[in-house]
Amino acid sequence: MVRNLDTIPVSDWGFFDESIPPLVIAGPCSAESELQVMMTAKGLQALGIHVFRAGIWKPRTHPGSFEGVGTQGLEWLRKVKQGYGLKVCTEVASEKHVYECLKYGIDMVWIGARTSVNPFLVQEIADALRDTEIPVLVKNPVNPDIDLWIGALERLNRVGVRKLGVIHRGFTTTGKIPYRNEPGWQIAVELRTRYPELPFFADPSHMGGSRQHIQELSQRAMDLGLDGLMVESHCDPSCALSDAGQQLTPEDLGTLLKALTVRQKVTNDREYNDNIHQLRTQIDVIDENLIAELGARMEISRKIGTFKKAHNIAIVQALRWESVLSGMIEKGKAYNLPEDFVKAVFTAIHEASIAVQNEILEE
């Protein structure tokens, strides 16, 4: 179910120059010293970046790690705002953080992945932001739960926060992947589809966890039509007190941005629009046929469930399922279908069939 959000377009925030996409938020993972903050801000201003980010309170896994400089860092952000004319933002994880940011004139805040997963904390932050005009960006929860993500947006919107946006930073995983976090782009696309009006940023720094991945992940975000990037940038990453390996110098960030290909969301090109319309019409027909075939398959599953019930047979037949799945994966190769895709589709179908047969068993 999609609930409408009452939001103000990012074009009315007065934060970004939308004539030069993508929208960019950049700055160090952590504010470490006034000199570091000011030097980084100077380099980013020279690139034409308008929004400066820096962590003030850092949620760390282990106590004793650098957990941010605290409130004194907000004074440094205020100096960035006054000295370079940049909008400034930081992460908040509690009611106290919000009040401190409002006191120091912070322009925008974001809710981190470890906070957005907790509805109690999100509600506390939302209540502190009630009826303010400060923009709020919400990072995806650490686990791939789109409803938690949406729930956080709804909580903020219900207390009057209308300048809302999202940041996609990937999801925690125990699997072996080249990145720090699993990108999970399909969830980002789903949220984008449900709420196309929300400004949508990708955080390739936290997603990749290493400088070597930031370019490819940034380009992927542009290919998917996301609006902007939140990128960690430090005047001297080798000396950074947190996440040194994933921060870029302002100069390197400038090189990255120049190399990006930003995709248009729409075009007036007649040849493109005519061809894309024809291709989408073909897809619509195929999708309708798929629905019809899935409906027919589910009806057969119901009949199978009835026979199993009549003969006292267990619903799940593991050997049969393994045979079906391996056969479909093999057949999928002839159509250039990735194994993971075929497995995901048929696993979903199998689970739906089991659910239908369970219903029959319980009748």
N, C-alpha and C positions, 0 to 999 in steps of 0.2 A: 504493500500500500504506500503510495506517494502522498505525503502531506505537503501542502504548499508552504513555502517560507516567504515571509514579508521582508524583502531585502532591498537595499539601495545599490544600484549598479556601481561597479568599481570606477567607472568613468566619472562618477560624482563624488568620489572620495578626495580628489585632488592630490593623489599620491604618486601617480605614474604618468609618464609620457607615452600614451598608447599609440602614438604615431610611429614609434620605433619598437616593435615587438622583439623579443618577449618582455613582459613585465619582470623586473629583477629586484630581488631583495638580497643584499649581500652584507657580509661582515663576519667578524671572528666568531668561532664557536663560543668562546668566553671572553668577556672583558677582563683583562689581566692587569692592566695599568693604564693610567691616563695617556701616557706616551704611545703605547701600543694602539689604543683606541683611536687617538687622533691621527696617527700616521696612516692607519688603515683607512680611516674615513677620507683622508686627503686623497689617497690613491684611488678610491672608489668614486669620489666626486669627479676626478679627472676623466673617468670612463663615461660619465653622464648618468651614473646610477643615482637614484633619488631616495631610495629607502635603505637605511642602515640597520642591520641586526647585530645583536650581541647578547650572549647569555650572561645573566647576572646571578641567578641561582641555578646551580647545575645539579640535577638529580643523578647521582652516581650509584653504581651497583654496590661498591664497597665503601664503608666509612673510612675516613682518612685520606681518600682521594681529594683532589682539588674540587671543591663544591661551589666555586664561584666567589666573587669578592663581596657579594651582597649589596646592600643599599648604596654604598659609596659609588658603585659603578653607575648608578642612575644619574649621578651628578656629571659623570664623564659623558654619558649619552646626551645630557642636556647641553653640554659644551659642544658636542658634535652638531647638534641642532642649531645652536646659536652661531657657531663658527663657520659651518659649511652649508647651512641651509637645508640639510637633509632631514627627512622624516626618520624617526628612530623607533625601534621596536625591540621587545624582548619577550621571553617565555615566562608565563605565570603558572603556578601550580597550587596556589592557595588564595584565600580571601586577602590575607596580609599582603601578598605580592601585588594584587590588584590595587589596593589602597596606596601602596608605596608608588606604583607606576603613575597613578592619577595625580598624586601629590607633586611628582617631578615633571609632569607634563609629557610623559611618554605618548607617542602618537598612535601606536598600535601594539597589540599584544597577540601572542599565539599560545595555544594550549598544546602541550607536548603529547607524544604518543603514550607515555607512561601515565599521564593524567586523563586523557580522553577515554581510556579504558574503564575509568571509575566514575559512574554516574553521580556518586555522592560529592566527589571533588568538583566535577563539572558544575553541579548545581550550586555549590558554594561559590565558585567563581562567577557563575551567571548572576547570582543574587548580588554580588559585590559590584557587578557591571550594570545593574538594573538602570534602565533609562539613560545610560551614558551614550555618547555619540562616537566613542572610540571603536575603530574597526577591530575585529577579532578573527584570527585565522585558527582553524582547528586541524591539527595533524591526525592522521588515521591512528586508531588504537594499535598497540603492538601486535595484537592478534587479528587475523583477517575476518573481522566481524563488521560488515557494512551497517548493520542496524545500530551498533554502538556508536559508530561514526555519525550516522544521521541523528541518533538520539541526542548527542552532544550539541549538534546544530539546532535542534528543536528547543532544547533547554535554554540556549542563549537567545534564540529568537522570541521565545515566550516572555522573556523579561524586558524585551524592547531593543535588543541588539539587532540592528538592521544592516550594519556594514559587516557582512559575513563572508568568509572565504575558507578554502580548504587547502591543506598541504599534504601531498602524498609522499611518504618517506619509506614505504615498504614495510614488510612484516617480519617479525622474529621467526626464525626457522632453525630446526636442528639438522636440516639436510645440508649436504655439501654443495655449496654454490660459490661462484666466484665473487659474490658481493657480500657486504656486511648484512644486508637484509634482503629477503625475497621480494622482488619488485611487485609481484601480484598486480600487474597492470589491469587484469580483467576486472578487479574490484574498483579501480580508479575509473575505468570506462563505464562501469555500471552506475557509479555515483554521478559521473558527468552526464550520463544519459537521463538520470532522474532529475537532476538539478542543473540544467545547462546554463542557468543565469548566474551561478556562483563562480567567482574568480577562482581558478584552479591552478595551484602551483605544484611543481615537483621539487623534491629535495634530493638531488642526486648525490649530495655529500654524505648524508646518512644512509641512503640506499646503497651506495657503492662502498663506502668505508675506506676508499683509497682514491688518491688523485687520478690514477690511471683509468678509472671507470667513469669519471664525472662527464667527460665529453660524450661518450656513447649513450649514457643514461639521459643526459640533457637533450640529445638529438631525438631519442626515443620519445621523450615527453612532447617535443615539438611535432613529431610525426603523428602523434595521437591527438594533436590539436589542443593541448593544454595551454593555458594563458601565460604562465610564467615559471620562474625558477627562484628558489631560495638556495643560495650557494654560500658555503662558508669560505671566507677570505681573511687572510692574516698577513700583516706586513712582513712577518718572518716566521713562516710555519714551523721551521725547524726548532724554534724556541717555544712553541705553543704548549700551554699547560694542560690542554685537553684536545683530543682528536687531531693531533698534529698531522697524521698521515692523510687526512682527507681535506685539508685546507689548501686553497690556492692563494698565491700572491695576487694583488690587484692586477698586476701586469699579465699574469697567466690567465686570470679570469677574462681580461679584455681579449686575449687571443682566442679563448674558448668561444666567447660570444660572437666574435667576428666569423668564426668557422661554422656557426650554426646555420642550418637551413630552416627557416620558419615557414611552415605550411599555411597557405590561405585556408580559411574556413569556408568561404564562398567565392564564387567568381561569376562574372557576366559573360564569360566565354561561351558562345552558343554551341560550338562543337562539343565541348566538354559536357555541358548541361544536357544536350540531346543524347549523347552516348551513355552518360551515367544514369539517365532516366530509363533508357532501354535495359541496361544491365540490372538495375534495381527492380525493374518490372519482372525480369526473368527470375531473380532471387525470390520475389514475392510469390510467384507461382510455385517454385520449388518448396518454399516454406509451407505453403498451403498443402502441398502434397505430403510433406513430412508429417504435418499435424494429422492428416487423414490416416496415414500409414501407422503412426503411433497410436491413434485411437483404435484402429483395427487390431493392432498387436495387444493393446491393453485388454480388449474384449476377449481375446483368446486367453490371456493370462487369467481372467476371471473364470473362464470355463475350466482351465487347468486347476484353479483353486477349488472349484466345486468338486471335481473328480478326486483331488487329493483328500478333501474333507470326507467324501463318501467312502473312501478306501483307507482312511486313517493313515495318510502318508505325510511325512514331514514336508514343510513348505520349501526349505532350502535344500537343494540338491547340489552339493559342492562340486562333484565331478562333472556334472552336466554344465554348470556355470563356467568352470574352468575351460571346458571344451569349447563352449560358445565364444567366450572372450578371446581365447587364443586364435580361434578361427576368424573372428572379425578383425583382429589385429593383422593377421596375415593377408586377408582380403583387402584391408585398407591400404596396404603397401602398393597395390596395383593402381590406386587412385591418388597416390602421393599424400596420403593422410598420415600425420605423425602418430606414432604409437600412443603417446600420452593423451592425444585428443580422442582417439578411438576408445581408449580405455575409460576416459572420463565420461564420454557419451553413453557407452553401454553399461557402465557401472550405475549411472543415474537411472537408466531404463530398468535395469535389474532391481534396483532398490524400490522403484515405483511399483514394479510387478509384485515384489514381496509384500509391500504395504497393502496392495489390493487383495492379495491372497490371505493376508492376515485378517482383513476386514471380513472376508467370507468365513474364515475359520471361527471368528468370534460371533457370528450371527446366530 
